[in-house]
């Protein structure tokens, strides 16, 4: 009976090649799934890509906010420091930035337990709430202490949002467009960064404008908190909770009635409700889950060790030497970042995750190589500017094509359903720790070692990432989450 029921809705998604790291066992299982009792195949095609799109567009508001709050202090820090009385204090300025990163670590490390405990939709609301409170405190304050507390609250929301967004998008997207929809989170982050830069332009000349910049961010946060209530809950989470009837209703919204039975049957094989609360922190660090969790943490670590935040930070100086005003330079970098993310969206489900990741890290290695060359004494002075500016733009473009959008998407695909939320939380926490360390050490390293050696170190990590991805990454293009789980983590 169960085999017949599975077959009734076979071909919910297009099947991609199973060559890359997928077992013969798995190929046999896939070959037998779709056969009807009379031996005839039934083709019902892919679910509509339009149905989940509105739900995903609401969810990625969290990524838009993430990008906005990353960039909101860039142009406002100077005028903010004058108003709040900490101008000239590098310690206070550093705390305004680093307090947010500390909050992001707290938000990310708890995101898995929150997402599994109250669901993905409530997770988004719990992401929006501290962002509204924190941004309002920052906008209204007259003291540094309240500003820091506000930045801590905002950081908690920033840490929680990307992890929940990656889970939600992966779990509600049809397999054949999951890569495309997964890229939306990176595009939204880039648009948030660009929006923060544009909104912050008047801050240098208009007294109190920095407060407006913080108030503005409460609007999309409030929209997210309210509108997500009308979006579908993740069917995977509902099945893990044993709420099958509600999961069927949500699947019908997301995919259409003809795909519900097959999807429920597939989820029921992996998302066991009695195990959802039994995942312990230590279980992610040893046993059969260790390899996949280590891969995810290492991939995020290499993403940050490639120097992306340092390159973004240093880009203003590079453009300033070339005679380009900082506002124009930041806008230029933002546009390149968005453009690359859109190209990645188009290519994600065509070329696949692994190819884009390898190409992205290679491009970043070449770009940092240009920066190393620009810092060399034998390069003519007129060529230094072209190499520096060209290297910076090439780096940002290469990053946005793969190393930016793919890690969170790929990890949300390869983690088994039982540990997906908590494993993502652990890997995102590792991301924030490395992010903090790179930010802390970049300027001292630049001062003591010089740009040539620092960029050479970044290039080395980019090449290490190429080898690591080539050896360890699996291709998930076109696969359902259940297919990936069966292939990577056999049930025995």
N, C-alpha and C positions, 0 to 999 in steps of 0.2 A: 504493500500500500504506500509506504513512504517513498520508495523508489519511483512509483508512478506519479506521485504528487510532485516530486522534485522535477520529473521530466516534463510535466505539464507546462511549466513556465520556463523551460530552458531557453537559452540565448537571450537572457535579460541584458547581457552585455556582450560586446564583441570579444572574442578570444584572441589574445595576442600570442606570439611564439613563446614556447616554454623553454627555450634553449638555455637561458642564462641562469645557472645555479638552481634550476628547478628539477626535482627528482623524477625518475622514471615512474615511481609509485604514483606521483601526483598526476603525471600525464595519463596514466591508465585510469585514474579516478575521473579525470576530466572527460576522457573519451567515453566513459560509460554513463555519465550523468544525464545526458540529454536524450536517451533512447526511450521512446514510448514502448508500451507493452507489446504492441504489434510490430515493433522494429522500425517504426517510421519516425523521422525527425520532425519536430514542430518548430517552426521559426516564427517568433513573434517580434523580433527586432529589438533595437535598443529603446529604453525608456526615453521620453522627451527630455531634452536638455533644458527646456524652458521652465518646467515645473519647479525644480529646486532653485532656480536663479534668484527669484525675489528673496528667498530665505537666506541665501548666501550673501546677497548684497547688504542685507541688514546686519548679518554677522560680522562682515569685514569693516563695519564702522569701528569696531574695537581696534583693528589694525590701523585705521586712519588716525584714531586717537593716540595710538602708540607712537606713530611717526610724528604727529604734531607735538607731543610732549617731549620727544627726543630733541626737536629743533627749536622749541619755543624760547629757550633761554639764550640762544645764540646772539640775537640782536637786542635782547631786552636786558641782559645781565648788567651792562654798564649803567643804564638809567635806573634800573632797580636798585643797584648798590648805592647810588646817590640818594635816592628817596628813603632807603631804609637805614642809611648811615654806616654801611660797611665798605664804602669805596676805598680801594687801595689795599684791602685785606685779601690776599690770595687764598688764605685759609678759608675765609667765609665764602668766597666765590667757589672754591672747590667743593665746599660742603653743600652748596645749593645744587650742584651737579651730582655729587656722589651720594647724597641722601636719597635721591630718586633711584639710583642704581641699587642701593641697599633695599629700598622698598620693593623694587622689581624682583630681587632675589627672593624675598619673603613671599611675594605673590606667586612666583613661578614654582617654588618648592611645594607650595600648598595647593597648586592648581589641580593636580590629579585627584587628590582626596575630595576637593570641592566639586569637581566635575563629575566624579563617580557618586558622590554623596547626595547632591541635590539636582544633578542633571546639567546638560549643556546650556539650556536656556537660562536657568537660574545662575549658572556660572557667569554668563554675560552680564546679567544684572548686578551680580556681586563685583564684576569688573568695573561697571559704569559708576556704581555708587561711590567708591572711594575717589574716583576721578572727579566727580561732581563736588564732593566735599573738599577734596584737596585743592582743586583749582579755585574754588570759591574762597577758601582760606588764604591762598596765595594772592588772589586779586584784591582782597579787602584788608590785608594786614598792614600794620605800620611798624612791625618788629621783625627782626631776622629769625627769632625763635619760631614764630607762627609760620613764617615762610618755609622754614625747614620741615616743620610738622606737615604742612600742606604738601610739600614735595614728597614726603614719605608716603602719604596717602595716595598721591598720584602714582608713585612708583609701584605700590601694591597692585593697583589696577593695571598698570603697564605690564607687570610680570604675569598677571593672571590672564589677560586678554589674548595674547598671541597663542598661548598653549591651548586654550579652549577653542579659539578660532580654527587652529590646525585640526583639532579633533573633529569639530563640527563639520567643517567643509569636507573632510575626507569621508565622514560617515553618512552625509546626505547626498553626495555627488555620485552620479552614475560612473562606472569605471571608465567608459570611453571618453569622458570629459573631466575626469577628476584632476588631471594635471593642469588643465586650463583653469578650472575653478580654484585649484590650489594656488595658482599664480596671482589670483585676485588679492590675496592677503598681502603679497609683496608690493603690488601696484598701489594698494590702499595706503601702505606704510610710506611709500615714496611720495604719494600725493599729500599725505599728512605732513611730511618733512617739508615739501615744497610750499604747502599752504602756510606753515609756520614761518618760513623765511619771508614770504610775501606779506603776510599780516604784520610781521615784525619790522618791516622797512621804516615806517614812520616813527618807531620808538626812539630813534636818536634825536629827532627834532621836536617831537610832541611830548610835552610833560604829562606823565601819567599814562601814556599809551600802553606801557607794559601791563598795566592792570586790565586793559581791554583785551589784550592777547590771551590772558588767562580766562576772563569771563567768556570769551567766544568759545572756548573748548567745552564749556558746560552744555552748550546747545546740542552738539552731536551725541554727547554722553547721555543726555536726557532722552533724546530720540531713541538711542539704542535700548535703554532701560525699558521704555514703554512699548516700542514696536516689536521687540523680540518676543513679547508675550503672545503675539499673534502668529508667530512663526512655528514651524514644526519642531518638535523635540526629536533628538537623534533616535531613530528606530533601534540602533544597536544598544543604546543605553536602556531603552524600554524593555528590550528582550532580555538583557542581563538582569533587569529587575523583575522579570517574570510577567510583565504587563503586555502580554501578547496582543490582546484586543486593541489596545491603544496604539501599539506599534503598527498594527495593520492599517489603522486609520491614518497614521502619519505617513506610512509608505504609499498609501493611495494618493495623498496630497502630493508627495514628492515624485512618484513614478507612474501612477496610473494603476487601475485595478488589475490589469492583466499580469502585472509583475509582482504582485504582493505575495502570493503563495510560495513561489520559488524563493524569493528573498527571505521570507520568514523561516522557511525550512533550512536555508543555508546558514542564517544567523543562529538558529537554534542548535546547530552542530558545534558552534564555537563559543557563543556567548551564553555561558551557563549561569543562570541567576544565583545558584547557591554558592558560587565562588567569588562573586563580585566584591564582597567585603573582606575576603580572606587574603588579599595580597598585602604582604608585609614588606617594609622597606628593604630588609635584608635579602628577601627573595629576589630582588632585582639585581643584586650584586654577586650572586653565585648561582650554581646549578644551570639548568638548561636555558635560563633567560640571560645569563651573563653576557654571552657573545653579542647578542643583538643590542643589549643596553650599552655595552662598551662601544660598539660601532656608532650608535647614536651620539653618545657623549663625545667620542673622539671626533666625529664629523663636525659637531658644533664648536669644539675646541679649535679645530683647524680652520674653520670659518673665521673665527676671531683672531687667531694667530697669524692669519694671512695679512693682517694689518688694516682691515677695512676702516675701522674707526679712526685710526691714526691718519690714514690717507684723507678721509673726510675732514679731519681736524686741520691737517696741514695744507689742504687745498687752497684755503684763503691766502696763505702766505705765498704759495706758488703763483697764484694768479696776480697777487699784488706786485710781485717782482716783474711780472709780464706787463704791468701797467693796466690791469683790469680791475675796476672797483670791486670791493668785496661783495656788494649786493648782486652785481651782474655775475660775478664768479659763482656765488652760491646758487643763483637761479640757473646758470648754465649746467652746473653739476646735477642739480635737481632734475632738469629736463632730460639729461643723458640717462639718469637713473630710471626715470619713468619710461623712457623710450626702450631701454634694454629690458625692463620688466614686461612691457607689452609684447616685445619680440619673443621673450621666453614663454609668455602665455600662448602664443601661436604655435611655437615649436614643441611645447612640453609633451603633448600627446601624439606628436608625429615622430620626433627623433628619440624621445624617451628621456628618463631622468639621468641615467648613467652617462650617456654621451654628452649631455649638456653640462653636467657637473665636471667631467674631465676637461672639456673645452673651456669652461669658465675658469678653472684653476690654472690651466695652461696660459690663457690670455692674461690673467692677473700676474703670473710669473714673468711674462714678456713685458708687461707694463711696469712692474717694479724694476726689471732689468733696464728699462729706459731711464728710470729715475737714478739708478746706480751709475749709468753712463753719464747722465747729466751732471752728477756730482764729481765726475772725474776731472782731473786737472788738464788732460790733453784735449778736451772738447772745446772748440771755439766758443766764445761768449755768445755769439748770435744764435748758436745751435742749442745752447743750454735751455733757453726759454721754450723753444719748440719741443724739446725732449721732455721737459718738466711738465708743461701744460698737456702735451699729447699723451704722456705717460699717465697723468692723473685721470684724464677723460677716458682713456682706454681701460684703465683699471676699474673705474666706476661702471663702465659699460659691461666689461667682462663679468664683474661681480653680479650685476643685476640679471645677467643671462642664466646664471645657474647657482652659484654659491650663495646668493641671497635668497631666492625663493624655494630652492629644492630641499634643503635639509629638513625643515619643519614638515613639508609635504611628505617626503620619503619616509620619515620616521613614523608619521601618523599612519602610513600604509603598512610598514613592515612589523610594527609591534602587534603581538597577538591581542585580540579584543579584551581578554581578561586583564591584561596589565597596561593597555594602551595609554590610558589617562595618567597613571602614576609613573610609567616609564618616561612619558613625555615631560612630566614635571621634573623628574630627576635630570634629564638631558638639558632642559631649558635652564635649570639652576646652574648646571655646569657652564652653560653659555654665558650667564650673567657673571659668574666668578671670573672667567677668562676675560670677559669684556672689561670688568673692573680692573684687573691686573694690567691689561694692555694699556688702558687709559692712565693708570697710575705710573707705569714705568716708561711710557713712550717719551715724554719730554726729558727725563733724566738720561735715558739712553741716547737720545738725539744730541744732548749737550756733551756727553762724555765720549760717545763713539763716532758721532758725525752721521749725516744722512746716508752716506754711501754704505756704511756697514749695516745701519738699521734697515735700509731697504733691501740689502742683500739677505738679511735674516728673514724678512718677509717673503722674499722670492724663494728662499729655501723651504719655508713652510708651505708655500703654494705648490712646489714640486713634490714635496712629501705628500700633500693632499691628493695630487694626481695619482701617485702610486697606491695610496691607501684606498681611494675610490675604485681604481681599476681592479684591485685585488679582492676587495670585500663587498662592494655595493652590488645589489641585485637590481634587475630591471623589473619595474612594477607596472609599466605602461599597459593599459587595457585589462588588467587583472582586477577581479573583485577582491575585497579585503579578505574574504574567506579563502579564496584560492591562494592568495599570498601566504596566509597563515598556515594552510595545510602543507604548502611547499617548504616553508622555512622552519616550522616547528611541528613535526609529526606527533601524533597524539600519544604514541607509546613512549 
